[in-house]
Amino acid sequence: MASIKDVAAAAGVSVATVSRVLNDHPSVSAESRTRVMAAVAELGYRPNAVARSLRTDQTRTLGLVISDVLNPYFTELARSVEEEARALGYSVIIGNADERPELQDHHIRTLLDRRIDGLLVSPTDGGTPLMLDAVRAGTPMVFVDRWIPGVDVPVVRADGHRAVRELVAHLHRLGHRRLAIIAGPAATTTGSERVAAFRAALAEYGLALPDAYTGQGDFQADSGRRVTEGFLDLSEPPEVIFAADNLMALGALDAIRARGLRVPDDVALAAFDDIPWFVHTDPPITAIAQPTGALGRAAVRALVDRIEGRTPASVTLPARLVVRRSCGEPSLPSPTRRSEP
């Protein structure tokens, strides 16, 4: 394996010059830089990342702590984060909090011990002492998808208010009046915000959201199944169940089918957080889609700005309603087949 001395000898420069080129120091001439990079390519030299980090106090590594790696939304988010980070010259270490604050703290502590340059977090709760200490200590950090009110950290998220209003208007046009929601954890901003948006949208149409039609979930499928069973046991079940995330929607679908009921004939179903699977369910599920890829890319750019000493603004992108056929929407006519000549 080639060493930095081999590169210096091949390029006809000093080891110090090679080091300055590899660390993008501006004092190196264009000619020397070209010779060094040609020697690096010819010899297949790979700088030692650990040694470089000790010299520059940077590891070119970002930490990402997501709420649930099994949730397709967060899986897609992680992929877009990794792709954007790689394009900017960073690697990413991912930790899965599994919607548990203590596991979130474990990953944050581990990542900080590994001297990551910055941290992307989708908080599982209102903020643990460890996370707040990291913010106060000046750790470059960006919240993505969820945030902690009152904490001075840039937030990259989607705004679902307009899409929720469009969903309720859509359901109202279809004749639905008894609408229920499977809510996410109240300790998360997304959990509380989606319930508030749904309640406000119903009020615009003179519709209430009674306690019996508000079920507490935890953003996982089992809670969607449990809450839906409770809705279906009511003497007057809801006409529509709106799940505040995709996994709870899948749990709700399981519960509906276990009763021998059909969507949307017996009960309609809609979801927040669209996923590719929803196109393939029977019927395809009407959902609110977040711009997941764009959120991941924007979060990385904001974090790199923080690492490099700039002050990025928070970013809010719009979610959108994707209408399918799980709420009683009329089926589109099949395309007419052209007869063979």
ZASEVEX-277838 format. One record per residue (C-alpha): x, y, z. Coordinates in steps of 0.2 Angstrom, whole numbers, plus 5000, padded with zeros to 4 digits. Each point is the difference from the previous one (the first is absolute). Layout:
N
XYZ...
***
This chain:
341
500050005000500750174995500550125013500050195000501950004998499749894984498850144994501350135004501449914991498949974984499450184999501750075004499450115015500249995019498949905011499350165007499550064983499049834997499250035017499550184996499249944983499049865009499450125012499550134987501250135007500050164988501950035001500449864987500350054982498949934987501549904992500449925016498249955004499949924983501549905002499549945017498349954995500749914985501249905011498549965012499049934986501549904992500549935017498249975006500550095016498650025014500350125014499849935018498350085005500449985019501750084998499250144990498750035013501350025013500850134990498550104994498849975015498849934987499449834996499050044985498649895008498250055005498949915012498149964996498949955013498349954993498449955010499649834992501149924986498549884996498950144995500250024981499950195002501650015011500949874989499850114985500550155010501649915005500449954983499850184994501150065014501449884996499950044981500150195004501449985013501049904988499950134987500750135012501449895005499349935017499649825006498449975011499849895015498249955004499249965016498249935002499150075015498549884998498950145007500949985017500850165008501349895010500549924984500150174991501250065014501149844998500350044982500350185003501349965013500849884989500150114985500750155011501349885007500549964982500350184996498750024987500150184992498150035002498449915004498349984992498649955011498149964999499650025018498949865008499450115014500150185007501949995003501049915012501450085011501349924990499450074983499750185008501849995008500749964982499150154993500650115014501849944997499950064983499949834990499550044982498249935000498550014988498349935004499249914986498149954999499750035018500750145012500050065018499150165003501050145008501749924995501150114989500449874986499650014982498549894995499749924983498249944999498449984989498550115004498549884999498650135005499550044982500049824995499049955015498750134996499949944982499849825007498550065011499250104985500249844989499249895013498650135003499650004981499949815000498650025013501049945016499550095016500749885014501950014999501249935013501950015002501349885006501250135007501949995003500850025017499550175007501850035006500650014982499750164990499349904985498849905011499350165008500050104984499149884989498649985013499850195001500050024981498749874999498950075013500150184993499649934982498449915007499550165009500050094983498649894995499050015016500649825005500649955018501449885005499349915015501149915012499349844994500750034983501750055006501149855003501850015007501349904990501950005000500450014981500149814999498949874992499449915016499350165007499150034984499249835001499550035018499250174998499049944985499349855009499450135013499250114987499149854992499349955017499150165002498150004998500250134986501749974992500950134990499750014981501950044997501549965010501550124997501649925006501450135004501449894993500249864988500349865012498550045010499050004984500649824996499549955017498350084998499849904983500449845009498750035013498750044988500349854989500049895016498250055003499549944983499750194995500550084984500950164996499250124995498249914999499949985019501350135006501150124991501950015004501250144997501850035006501450135003501749954992499749924983501149854996500249904984499049855007498450105001499949994981499949815001498749985014498349964996499350134998501550124998500150115015499650195000501550085009500950165003501849994993501550095007501450064989501249885009501550004988500050195000499950015019501549885002501050104987499550175008500549935018501749954994500350174992499450095016501149905011501650024989499650195001500149995019501649905000500850134989499550145011498550074990498350025008498749914989498150045001498749875004499249924984498249964999499449914984498149964996499249835001498749954987498549904999500049844989498249944996499849824997498549895003499949965019498750135005498749964987500750104986499249954983501149884990500850064984499449924985501249874992500850074985499249944984501049874991500450034982499349874988501349914989499950064982
***
